[in-house]
Amino acid sequence: MKQAPFLFLLFAFYACTTVKPTGTGSSSQAFYQTDPPITQSLFDDQSSTISEENIRKILEGTYSLPENLRISLVKLESRQNQRSYYWNNETYLKSQQEYLDRFTESFKRSERVQQVSQIPDLLISSTPTFTSIREIAVRTQSDLVAIYSIHSDLYSNYKVFGKADIKAFATTQLIMMDVRTGLIPFSSIVTKEFQSKRMDGELNDQEASERIKNEAVLLTIQEIGEKINQFLKQK
């Protein structure tokens, strides 16, 4: 009972010293005030080729493809092919032409595509950039430029001669760049594999391997072609 007066005084002291929030809630608002939203880059990137103002315009703007399209194809040669093949390799030349024909057929399936052509390697520098490719596409009066790269090889555990089966994989990358705006409205990366045995008439395992790698590449081009067709229907 002797502690009752002490507890009463402690309670009264606590009640008098407790800060109550005002009716406007200014103290709470000041405490919980959030930082302003970030609407542009805060990094000082001296190598940037797009201004902050244009970045905002691109991200906030709307985009649509022209109704009628002239398309150019550009092949970026992989280092693997540069090392492995020569221009007098008949198999290599035939396969490259087949890939080009498959891409051309894929684009021509769309009624919007009026023309498909390939930009010659003669016009492509050894170290091409998007800017240089775009300028070349302008010279060919193209609305879109489709840039593709193909890599194929055998799986490592199928490289040993003497095995009945040979298994290969291929990865094809393709982007489409709008020549007027420089935007890239479509991109795709597809990896496929193909497994087969050496066929009658093939002289050695190397010849069989090239055929099997080629089949894997064609599977990737087929899938990308289907994606291209769907994209052109929606856009």
C-alpha positions in Angstrom: 0.0 0.0 0.0 2.9 2.3 0.6 3.8 2.1 -3.1 0.4 3.5 -4.2 1.3 7.2 -3.8 4.5 6.6 -5.7 2.8 4.8 -8.6 0.2 7.6 -8.8 3.0 10.3 -9.0 4.8 8.2 -11.6 1.7 7.9 -13.7 1.0 11.7 -13.4 4.6 12.5 -14.5 4.4 10.2 -17.5 1.0 11.7 -18.6 2.4 15.3 -18.4 5.6 14.6 -20.4 4.1 12.4 -23.1 4.0 14.4 -26.4 0.6 14.0 -28.2 0.4 14.4 -32.0 -1.3 17.5 -33.2 -4.5 17.5 -35.1 -2.8 18.1 -38.4 -0.4 15.1 -38.0 2.5 17.2 -39.2 5.0 15.4 -36.9 4.0 12.0 -38.3 4.1 13.3 -41.8 7.6 14.7 -41.3 8.8 11.5 -39.8 7.4 9.2 -42.5 8.0 11.5 -45.5 9.3 9.5 -48.5 12.2 10.4 -50.7 11.3 12.0 -54.1 10.9 9.5 -57.0 13.9 8.9 -59.2 13.0 9.8 -62.8 16.4 9.9 -64.5 19.9 8.4 -64.1 22.0 9.7 -61.3 25.1 8.3 -62.8 27.5 10.5 -64.7 28.1 8.2 -67.7 30.4 10.0 -70.1 30.2 7.2 -72.7 26.4 7.4 -73.1 25.2 8.1 -76.6 21.6 8.8 -75.6 20.7 11.9 -73.6 18.6 11.7 -70.4 15.9 13.7 -72.1 15.8 11.3 -75.1 15.8 8.2 -72.8 12.6 9.6 -71.1 11.0 10.2 -74.5 11.8 6.7 -75.7 10.5 5.0 -72.5 7.4 7.2 -72.3 6.6 7.3 -76.0 4.6 4.9 -78.1 5.9 2.9 -81.1 4.4 1.0 -84.0 5.9 -0.6 -87.1 5.2 0.8 -90.6 2.4 -1.1 -92.3 4.5 -2.0 -95.4 8.0 -3.2 -94.7 11.3 -3.5 -96.6 13.6 -5.8 -94.7 17.4 -6.3 -94.9 19.2 -9.2 -93.4 22.7 -9.0 -91.8 24.7 -12.0 -90.8 27.2 -11.5 -88.0 29.8 -14.2 -88.3 30.7 -16.0 -85.1 34.3 -16.5 -84.2 33.8 -20.2 -84.3 32.9 -20.1 -88.0 35.7 -17.7 -88.8 38.2 -20.1 -87.4 36.6 -23.3 -88.7 35.7 -22.5 -92.3 37.1 -21.1 -95.5 35.3 -19.5 -98.4 36.1 -22.5 -100.6 34.3 -24.9 -98.2 31.3 -26.1 -100.2 29.3 -27.4 -97.2 29.7 -24.1 -95.4 28.6 -22.0 -98.3 25.6 -24.2 -99.0 24.5 -24.1 -95.3 24.8 -20.4 -95.1 22.7 -19.9 -98.2 20.1 -22.3 -96.8 19.9 -20.3 -93.5 19.5 -17.1 -95.4 16.7 -18.7 -97.6 14.9 -19.9 -94.5 14.9 -16.5 -92.8 13.8 -14.9 -96.1 10.9 -17.3 -96.3 9.9 -16.6 -92.7 9.6 -12.8 -93.4 7.8 -13.3 -96.7 5.0 -15.2 -95.0 3.8 -11.8 -93.7 1.6 -9.8 -96.1 3.2 -6.7 -94.7 6.6 -7.5 -96.0 7.2 -6.1 -99.5 10.8 -6.9 -99.9 13.6 -9.0 -98.3 17.2 -8.6 -99.2 20.6 -9.4 -97.7 23.2 -6.7 -97.0 26.4 -7.9 -98.6 29.4 -8.7 -96.3 31.3 -6.2 -98.4 29.4 -3.4 -96.7 29.8 -4.7 -93.2 33.0 -3.7 -91.3 35.0 -6.3 -89.4 33.8 -4.7 -86.1 30.2 -3.6 -86.9 28.1 -1.5 -84.5 24.4 -0.8 -84.4 25.1 2.7 -85.7 27.1 1.5 -88.7 24.5 -1.2 -89.6 21.7 1.3 -89.3 23.5 3.7 -91.7 24.0 0.9 -94.2 20.3 -0.1 -94.0 19.4 3.5 -94.7 21.4 3.3 -97.9 19.4 0.2 -99.0 16.1 2.0 -98.1 15.1 -0.6 -95.6 12.5 -0.1 -92.9 13.8 -2.9 -90.7 17.2 -4.6 -90.5 17.3 -8.2 -89.1 20.6 -9.0 -87.6 21.3 -12.7 -86.8 24.1 -14.8 -85.5 24.4 -18.6 -85.4 26.6 -20.8 -83.3 26.6 -24.6 -83.4 28.8 -27.4 -82.1 28.8 -31.0 -80.9 28.2 -31.9 -77.2 31.6 -32.8 -75.7 30.7 -36.3 -74.8 29.6 -37.0 -78.4 32.9 -35.9 -80.0 34.6 -39.2 -79.5 34.8 -41.2 -82.8 33.3 -44.6 -82.8 30.1 -43.9 -81.0 26.9 -44.7 -82.9 25.1 -41.5 -82.1 26.3 -37.9 -82.7 24.5 -35.1 -80.8 24.7 -31.4 -81.7 23.3 -28.2 -80.5 22.8 -24.8 -82.1 21.9 -21.3 -80.8 20.6 -18.6 -83.1 20.1 -15.0 -82.0 18.1 -12.5 -84.0 17.1 -8.9 -83.5 15.1 -6.5 -85.6 16.1 -2.9 -85.6 13.8 -0.1 -86.8 15.9 1.9 -89.2 14.0 5.2 -88.6 14.1 5.2 -84.8 16.9 2.9 -84.0 14.6 0.9 -81.6 14.7 -2.9 -81.4 11.1 -4.0 -81.2 11.9 -7.8 -81.5 14.6 -10.1 -80.3 14.9 -13.8 -79.9 17.4 -16.4 -78.8 16.7 -20.1 -79.5 18.8 -23.1 -78.7 17.9 -26.5 -80.1 19.6 -29.9 -80.3 19.6 -32.7 -82.8 20.9 -36.3 -82.5 21.5 -38.8 -85.3 23.8 -41.5 -86.6 26.2 -41.5 -89.5 24.4 -42.1 -92.7 25.3 -44.3 -95.6 27.2 -42.2 -98.2 28.9 -40.0 -95.6 32.6 -40.5 -95.9 33.5 -39.9 -92.2 32.3 -38.8 -88.8 33.2 -35.2 -89.6 30.8 -35.1 -92.5 28.1 -36.6 -90.4 28.8 -34.1 -87.6 28.4 -31.1 -90.0 25.0 -32.5 -91.2 23.8 -33.0 -87.7 24.9 -29.5 -86.6 23.1 -28.1 -89.7 19.9 -29.9 -88.7 20.1 -28.3 -85.2 20.5 -24.8 -86.8 17.5 -25.3 -89.0 15.4 -26.2 -86.0 16.3 -22.9 -84.3 15.6 -20.9 -87.5 12.2 -22.6 -87.8 11.2 -21.6 -84.3 12.4 -18.0 -84.7 10.5 -17.8 -88.0 7.3 -18.7 -86.2 8.0 -16.0 -83.6 8.6 -13.4 -86.3 5.4 -14.3 -88.0 3.4 -13.9 -84.8 5.2 -10.6 -84.0 4.3 -9.1 -87.4 0.7 -10.1 -87.0 0.4 -8.3 -83.6 2.4 -5.2 -84.5 
